[in-house]
């Protein structure tokens, strides 16, 4: 004899099958919507004006990816008239399920573009975007915010996250914090990594390292050269006059100038990351 309860009810089995069918239909429907919006976005990027209407139609139907695309188009005036207030509404709707859109909500709050400025709310959204979508711009903003508050541990955490994605400001911030901790050799390595990627602030600290012999041999020629690189990168004509403070002989000055000019010629602009714009994809 079978104990009561061991036989599955035909009704529960049917309900379970129906539930699985519903889930499968939902997955297939989601995949179809994703394919449709990506196809429309690709067509828009290729110059199709009709694709704009398709993207907004999908956004109005609740497609989170399309809502983020629509918000980006409105905020940047791409394919439609610029309207950051409308963009905010699309981003806010998308952010409920789409982590990348949370960064965009944060940007609009941070600058007060299309919505009342609120930096604390912005940082909340940046944190969600940094953890949920790995947005390096958000990680850099969080690192700078933590530094401004004097929270070096939090700043290190976010700078490290950004540097892991190849962000040159992340390289610089780690080098700067190590310099402040007097871990000069480690600082030198990170600052050189940032400088190699054309980050514009790191040469000033490299100049100081060579001037004072911190983590590298004391070398006034290299100190002057890195200061020239710093002023050249930042177009700082006033700062360029400070080269005289290194007290170089004429031959040494020519050597420093040659090194700086060659470096500047070989290293162009740094990684292009726009910290004021909303985004439609994760950079890096």
N, C-alpha and C positions, 0 to 999 in steps of 0.2 A: 504494500500500500504506500502511496505517496503522501507525505505530510502536507497538510494544508499550507498554501503559500509558496510551494516550490514550483508550481506550474505558472508560467507567465500568462497574464491575461491577454487574450487576443486583441482587446481594446487598447491596452497599454503599448503592445507591440505596434499596432497600427498608428497610434499617436506618435510613438518614437520615430517610426518611418516617415510620418508626415512632417515631424519636426526637423529631421535630417534633410528632407526634401526642401523645406523652407530655407534652411541654412545654406544648402547648396545653391538654391535660386538666388539668395542674397549675395553669396560670393560671386556667382556668375554675373549678377547685375552690377555689382561693384566693379568687377573687372571690365565689364563693357563700358561703364561710365568712365573709368580710368583711361581706357583705350580711346574713347571718343574725345576726351579733353586733351590728351596728349597729341592725338592726330590734329585736332583743331589748333592747338598751340604751335605745332610744327608748321601747319599751313600758314598761320599768322606770321611766323618768323620768316617764312618764304615769300611774304608779301601779299597774302590773300586777305582782301578786305572783308569777304564774306565770313572768314573765320572769326572775326571780332564778334559778330552777332552770335555765332555758335558758342564761343567762350562765355559770353554773358548769359546766354540762355541756360547753359549748364550750371553756371554760378547761381542763377535765380532758382534753379531746381534743387539747390543744396549741395552741389558737388564742391567739396572743400578745396581741392586742387584748383578748380576753375575759379573759385572765389578769390584765392590768393593771386592767380594770374590777373583777374579783373581788377583787384586792388592795386596791383603793381602798375597796370596800364593806366589807371585813373591817377595814381599819385605821380607818375612820371610823364603823363600826357602822351602816351604811346598808343596810337590807333584811335584814341578818343580824346575829348577835351579834358585838360587837367582839372581834377576835382579831388583834392585830398580828403575832404569831409566824406564824400561818397566812398573813397578808397578805404577810409577807416572802418566804415560799416561792413564792407566786404571782408577786410582783414579780420575784424572782430568775429564775424560769423565763421570764417575759415579756422580761426584759432581754437575753436571748441574741439576740433579733432585733428588739426594739421599743425604740428609743432613749428614749422618754418614760418607760418603766418604770425606766430607769437612774437618773433623778432620784429616783424614789420609793424605790429601794433606798438611795440616798445619804441621803435624809431619815431613814430608819429607822436607818441606821448612825450618823448624826450625833447623833441624840437617844437612841440606845440603846433604841429602841422596838421590841419584838418580836425583838430581836437584840442581842448584846453591842455596846456603844458602841465605835465605832472611827472617829474623825474623819478619819484619813488615808485610809481606804478610802472614806469618804463623799466626800471631795474628788475622788478618782479617778472615782467615779460621776458627780459633779456635772460634771466636765470632759467626760465622754462625753455627758451629756445636753445640756450647753451647746453642744457642737459638732454633735452628731447630731440634736438636736431643737430647738435654739434656745430652750431653757427659760430665761426671764429670771431666775427665782428662782435657778437654778444659777449664772448669770452674776454676779448680785449676791453670792452666797456666795463665789464664787471671787475677786471683786474685793476683798471685805473680808478674805479670807484672805491675799491678796497684800499688802494694806496692812499687816496685822498683822506680816507677815514683812519689811516694808520694801522690797518689790519694787514700786516705783512703775510701772515699765513694764508688768508683768503686770497690776497693778491697773487701769491705764488701759485696757488691751486689753479686759478683761472689763466694766468700767464703760461703755466705749464701745459694746460689743455690747448691753448692757442698755438703754442710752439710745436706741439705734437702734430698739428695740422699744417706746419710750415709757415706760420704767421711770423713775419719779420719783427713786428712790434712785440710779439711774445718773446722772441729771442732777446731783444733789447731790454725788456722789462726784467727778465731773469738775470741778465748780465748786470743791470743796474742794482737790483736787490742784492746780488752776490757782492758787488762792489761796496755797498753800504754795510754788509756784514763783514767786510774786510777779507772775504774769500777771493783774493785778487787773481790767483791763477785760473780758477774756474770762471771768474768774471771775465777775464781776458778772452777765454775761449768762446764764451757766449757773445761777447761784444764783437769779436772778430767775425763770428758767424753772421751776426746782424749786419755788420759793415759789408761783408761779402755780398749780402743780398740787397745792398744799397739803402739800408735803413739810415735816415739822415742824422739821428742824434748820437748814435754809438761812437762816431769818430771823436767827439769831444771828450768822452771818457777814455778812449784809447790814447788820446793825446796826454791826458793826465797820468795815465799808467806809465807811459814812456818818460814823461817829465820827472816823475817822482820815483821811478823804479819799483812800481807796485805790480808784482806778478809777471814782470818782464824786465830785462836789463834796462837800466837808466840810459836814455838815448835822446839827447836834445834835438838831433836832426829828425828822428822819427816823431818826436813830440810835436815839432813844428809842422812836419808834413801832415800829420793827422789833423792838426788844427786847421791847416789850409783846406784839407778835404772837407772838414766840418763846415767851414765858412763857404766853400764852394757849393756843397750840397744844399745849404740853406740860403744861398745868395745873400750872405751877411757881410756887406761891404764894411760896416763899422767894425765888426769883429776881426776882419782880416788884418787890421792895423796892429792887433795884439801879437802878431808874429814876431815883432821886434823884441818882445819880452823874453824870447828864447835865447837872445844874445849869440846868434850864430855868426861865424866868420863868413866872408863872401862865398867861398867855395862850399861851405856847409849849407848856406842858404840856397845856392843853386841846386845842390843835391836834394834838399828837402822839396824844393819847388818842382823838380823833375819827377820825383816820386809821386807827389800829389797830382800833378797834371796827368801822368800816366795812369794813375789809379782812377781818376775821374773819367778819363777817356775810355777805360776798360769796363767801368761799372756804370750802367745807365740808371734809369729811374727804378725805384723800389717797386715791389709787388703792388699792383693796383687794387686796393680794397677801398671802396667808397663807404665811409662810416656815416654818411648823411642820407644815403639812398635806401629805399626799400628794395627787397631782392625777390627773385622768383626761383632761385636755386641756391644750394649751399656751395660756397666758394671754397675750393681747395679740398 
